[in-house]
Every structure is written in structure tokens, then in C-alpha cells.
Amino acid sequence: MTPTQIALVQTSWAQVVPIRTQAAALFYGRLFQLDPSLRALFRAPIAEQGERLMNMIDIAVRGLGRLDSLLPAVQALGARHLDYGVQTAHYDTVGEALLWTLEQGLGPAFDADARAAWTEVYGALASAMQAGAPLRQAASG
């Protein structure tokens, strides 16, 4: 991730924050449309889960400039997701739903540069989450 990509993600995220509830609803609607089987992984009400998701994204986006301190928390989150039944293939579906949601919420502001920046950032964070999964398996094995 370049400093320019980080700035673009942070700037565009600031535009999502005021519509975070609607963005969360769009995200989960799209996620379950892409893969209805994922609905079974969520035990909390979707509105509550959406608030957690938006908070997590907010923390991650704000921490992009301090990756060294952010990555351990992201890896731990990935380790916890193993307990929820998250599989490697689910990260692609989540990424697709996230990009679609950003496109819906940001409209023309979600241009090619913004998409590329979010794709890069999501890829890095998803990789860190997946890297945390083996840590959980090793600790429980």
C-alpha cells in the first residue's frame, strides 16, 4: 500500500461514515446474495453485526498509517474468525461485497483509483487475517 492509496481509502471512508448503517445493510444484502450459505455464520442480528463491521473497518482504515501496530490485531481477528467457520474462499466473497457496497455508497467518487486503493488495502488486511488463522490452529492443536 502506498501513502497515496492509504490517503484515498481514508478520504473515501470518511464519506461512508455518515451512511454507515445503510452501507452495512447494503454489504450484508450483497454478501448473502453472492453466497446465501454465509448467512448461517452470523448469530447476532444483522444490524448489530453491521455496527461491528463498520467499527472494525473504521479502526482498520484509521490505522493504515501504522500497519506495524494494526497487523497483530488484524491477525487476531482472523484467528477468531476460524471459530465462526470462516474459510479462505469467503474472503474473496467479502471483498467483492465490500467493493460493491463502496461503489453503491460513494457513486462517482468510487472511481478507478479508489477501487484500486480499496482492493489493495482489503487484500492486505484479508491476507493478514488469513495469516492469523494458522496461529489459532497452532495454539489449539
N, C-alpha and C positions, 0 to 999 in steps of 0.2 A: 504494500500500500504506500502510495506516495503522499506527501503532505497535501498536495492538491486534491487527491481523491478523498483524503480524510476530511478536508475542509468542505468539499462538495457534499459528502454524506452528512456532515454535521449541519450544514446550512439547509439542506433539503429536509432533514429530520425535524428541524425547528419548525418547518411548515406543516409537518404531520402532527406534532404535539397537540395543537388546538383541536384536531379532529381525531384524536387517539381512540376514542370509543368507537367511532364509525369505522376507523381503519382496522381495529381489532375484529369487528364484526365482518368486514369485508374479507379479511385474511382467513378467518376460520370458515366462512362460507366457501371461499375458493379452495381452501385446503381439503375440505370434506367433499367438494365437487371433484377434485383431482383424484382423491383416494378416500372413498367412503369408509374403508376399514380403519382409518386413523381415528375416527370418532370414538371408538372403543378405548383408546389410550387415555382419554380425558375423563377424569372422575369428577372434577369440580365443574360447577356451572360455567358455561362458555363465557358469560360476561365477566366472571371472576378470573377465569383463565386469561381472557383478553387483557385485563388490567395487569396481570402478572407479566404477560408477554410484552406489553408496552413499557412497563417499568424495566424489564430486563434489556430491551432494545435501547431504552434511554440511557441506562447505565453503560452499556457497551459502547454506544455512539459517543458519549461524553468521554469515555476512557480511551478512545482510539489513539490519542496523542501520548498515552502512557501504556503502551502494549505490554511492557515488562511486568507491570503490576496487574494488568487486566487479564492476561492469559491464564494464570493459575485459577482464577475464579471461573473463567470460561471452561477450562478443563474440568473443574469440579462439577460444573453444571452438566457437562457432557456425561460425566460418570454417573450422576444422579439420574439422567435420562435413560440409562440402561435399565434401572429399576422400573421405569414406566413402560418398558417394552419398545423403546425406540431402536430402530435398526438403521444401518448405514444408508440404505436406499431412501429412507424417509427424509434425509437431509436435502436431497435433490427436490423432492416434492415441496418441502417447506420453503426452499429457496425460490422455486417457481411461484408459489403462492405469495411470498413476500414481494417479489419484483412486480407481480401483477397488482398487488394492493398499492404499492407505491405509485405505480403508473395511474391507477384509478384516482388515488387521492391527490396526487401532485399535478396531474394533467400535463400540459405542455412543459412545465418545469422539470418533468422527468424525461429529459432529453437523452441523447446517446451517451453523453459524458456522465450524466447522473447514473444512468443504468450501468455503465461500465464500472463506475466507482462503487456502487452498491454491490454489484456482482463480485468485485474484488474483495470488498470488506466481508460480505457474507461468506464467501469461500474461505477466507482466513479464519473467521470465527467458527464456522462449521468444522473446519479441519482441526481447530483447537479442541472443540467439543468432542470430536471423534477420538482425538489423541487422549482425552481423559477417560474414555471408556475402558481401555486396557488397564489403566491404573486401578479402576474399580474392580475389574475382574481379578487382577493380581492380588488385591487386598482381600477379596472374598474367597480366593481359591486356595 
